[in-house]
């Protein structure tokens, strides 16, 4: 439990993200930010894409940030990080860095700023191999603008732009596999994590931050407002995503896949769908076929991932 | 110290050599015609070790300006370059760069905007970011492109300014045409430009964390915008000071406006960019014929030299504004500026649009313009001539 101790200790006496911000009660984002920044022991610069986190933490003239923080726009966080990293290299070469210690560069972006509008800049930055960590807090829709569907919204979810209606069952398309897209860039470290699996997330951030190059961590993060669950149930909801294998926890180190958490037993996808208003319609009898379809996709993806993994959940090489 | 002999350089090469002498820390850039020779030349200079710059070969102009903001705010001297669609794509971030007071320089090879797609010169790309809050300086030739590029970091990084400065040169006409260019020595440029100092609290100074780019609602947004306007107002004085200093060093004039044979001029042309050179030739010819004509060349389009222009044009009878960009349904951008500057003066304003998409402006057309014989759109097919 020493990791927990480290995480709850205020780094150098100052919490990088302080309370008093305006994120919703029960929002999973600040927990992700705190685990990420609490894990990285180096001084850190934060780049933030437009979204809930940015809007709710920097209402001028206030700020919740105790680390250098920059926001430019929605789609370009990875490009901004590229420029900071290039500046870091240039200033290091002429021995003009303001800080003596090596500075980590961390991007936080939602799924919109990662999967959709931010993907080009992210892809470019990953391909160029800048030394930075991109953390996606993936809450599966455009929550800041009021729950619109994104490339990360799962099949069948009701959102304000994929509404459930007499002739619609919600989003008709599958979600994009952004983690796989990041892997395809041959960066040294990619992982998929979940907000309430903080120990797993923290281990991944540690490896990502130590990577000599670009790294990407995709963190499933609950949004009580957009998902339609009680804030206090966030751990159970996130656990359902992981334990039903809807959201497997794994990492890809230099191209080698490894599951970091093996669900104990097979659980039906209904456990994930149940308890979230965006999926409520799927559990009606007439939509049994859709649930079957979702289960089938989860099983197929899991089998595919399993076949890619060369080691077991405890890290031992097969 | 290199000898001050002129060298045969294109405008693009001249600006690349200026960049090499400035030695920016970071240059994020994306290729686009007619800017490409700038970054190609600069890249080969860096590859040969002549400059120590981190070139970031980004995947779009949007990312070029985004990375430039990141680098400038991180504490690095930063430059980039673009043209046309590239400037259009990055326009969103150009506005933000200005609002974040990112002191960076950008070479622009002016080119028409699509559509239809075209690669040749007009100023519609620059005019697209007219209201972004950046400074825009226009060169008449390769020499001025070089000079303005050397001046640009001093203007951009001045604490009262702290804004992006765009150094604009006409695509192909300047970027690709070789002319004699007299460069300063590397040492002179380095001494002129000085160390990178910024009023911005650098992101990489983690001991002093600052929040850059916060969310400003109706209770503060207006103050941010007003502060930006003040920065461009201050920029007028800074451009003058830097031009004075540059003139002392080189003997070359690069102030916000250039008055060409305005003494006793009754008809005065106002123009930006390379066409000013052609207008000068025509003015010389007509002056030889005894016609009282002159030229007022605008180098600094932003900040616009409203006061200087009003003083220079007071006494003229006809002012003829040549715009190399149009504003369909309204006044062309330069004409609108001149009209604003001249309000209340007893002067007749004539507005012409010419040269869109690289259409040449011939001396004969300028003579017609000066004689009131040219249509509003100069050099376009099927345009009815004035009665």
Contacts between the chains, C-beta under 8 A, distances in Angstrom:
chain1	res1	chain2	res2	distance
A	43	B	206	3.6
A	43	B	207	7.9
A	44	B	206	7.2
A	45	B	74	7.6
A	45	B	203	5.0
A	45	B	204	6.6
A	45	B	206	6.8
A	47	B	70	7.3
A	54	B	215	6.6
A	55	B	215	5.1
A	58	B	211	5.6
A	58	B	213	7.7
A	58	B	214	3.8
A	58	B	215	5.1
A	59	B	214	7.1
A	59	B	215	5.3
A	59	B	217	6.9
A	60	B	214	4.3
A	60	B	215	6.3
A	60	B	216	4.4
A	60	B	217	7.6
A	60	B	220	4.8
A	61	B	220	6.7
A	63	B	211	4.0
A	63	B	214	6.4
A	65	B	209	6.7
A	65	B	211	5.4
A	66	B	209	5.8
A	67	B	206	6.9
A	67	B	209	5.1
A	68	B	203	4.4
A	68	B	204	7.3
A	68	B	205	7.1
A	68	B	206	5.8
A	68	B	209	4.6
A	68	B	210	6.1
A	68	B	212	7.8
A	69	B	209	7.1
A	69	B	210	7.7
A	69	B	211	4.9
A	69	B	212	6.8
A	70	B	70	7.0
A	70	B	73	6.0
A	70	B	203	5.8
A	70	B	211	8.0
A	70	B	212	4.3
A	70	B	213	5.6
A	71	B	212	7.2
A	71	B	213	3.9
A	71	B	214	7.2
A	72	B	66	5.8
A	72	B	69	5.5
A	72	B	70	7.4
A	72	B	93	6.6
A	72	B	96	5.4
A	72	B	100	7.1
A	72	B	213	5.7
A	73	B	66	7.1
A	73	B	92	6.3
A	73	B	93	6.2
A	73	B	96	6.0
A	75	B	62	7.2
A	76	B	62	6.2
A	76	B	63	6.1
A	76	B	66	3.7
A	76	B	93	6.6
A	78	B	63	8.0
A	79	B	28	7.8
A	79	B	58	6.3
A	79	B	62	7.3
A	79	B	63	3.6
A	79	B	64	7.9
A	79	B	66	3.7
A	79	B	67	4.9
A	79	B	70	7.2
A	80	B	66	5.1
A	80	B	67	6.7
A	80	B	69	6.2
A	80	B	70	3.9
A	81	B	70	6.4
A	82	B	28	7.0
A	82	B	56	5.7
A	82	B	58	6.8
A	82	B	63	7.2
A	82	B	66	7.9
A	82	B	67	4.6
A	82	B	70	6.7
A	83	B	26	6.3
A	83	B	28	5.8
A	83	B	56	6.8
A	83	B	66	6.9
A	83	B	67	3.3
A	83	B	68	6.0
A	83	B	69	6.5
A	83	B	70	2.9
A	83	B	71	3.8
A	83	B	72	7.7
A	83	B	74	6.9
A	83	B	78	7.4
A	84	B	70	4.3
A	84	B	71	6.6
A	84	B	73	7.6
A	84	B	74	4.4
A	84	B	203	6.0
A	84	B	204	7.2
A	86	B	25	7.9
A	86	B	26	4.6
A	86	B	28	6.9
A	86	B	54	4.2
A	86	B	56	4.9
A	86	B	67	6.8
A	86	B	70	8.0
A	86	B	71	5.6
A	86	B	76	7.4
A	87	B	25	6.2
A	87	B	26	5.3
A	87	B	54	7.5
A	87	B	70	7.1
A	87	B	71	4.2
A	87	B	72	8.0
A	87	B	74	3.6
A	87	B	75	6.2
A	87	B	76	3.6
A	87	B	78	7.5
A	87	B	204	6.7
A	88	B	74	6.7
A	88	B	204	6.2
A	89	B	54	5.4
A	90	B	25	3.6
A	90	B	26	5.5
A	90	B	52	7.7
A	90	B	53	7.1
A	90	B	54	4.5
A	90	B	71	7.8
A	90	B	76	5.3
A	91	B	25	6.6
A	91	B	74	7.7
A	91	B	75	6.3
A	91	B	76	6.0
A	91	B	204	6.8
A	93	B	52	6.5
A	94	B	25	7.7
A	94	B	52	7.2
A	96	B	75	7.8
A	97	B	204	6.3
A	98	B	75	6.3
A	98	B	202	5.8
A	98	B	204	5.4
A	98	B	205	3.8
A	98	B	206	7.7
A	98	B	207	7.5
A	99	B	204	6.2
A	99	B	205	6.3
A	99	B	206	4.8
A	99	B	207	6.4
A	101	B	206	7.6
A	103	B	204	5.8
A	103	B	206	5.7
A	120	B	59	6.3
A	120	B	60	6.5
A	120	B	63	7.5
A	121	B	59	7.3
A	121	B	60	7.7
A	121	B	62	7.4
A	121	B	63	5.1
A	121	B	66	6.8
A	123	B	59	7.0
A	124	B	58	5.9
A	124	B	59	3.2
A	124	B	60	7.3
A	124	B	63	5.8
A	127	B	59	7.5
A	128	B	56	7.0
A	128	B	57	7.1
A	128	B	58	7.8
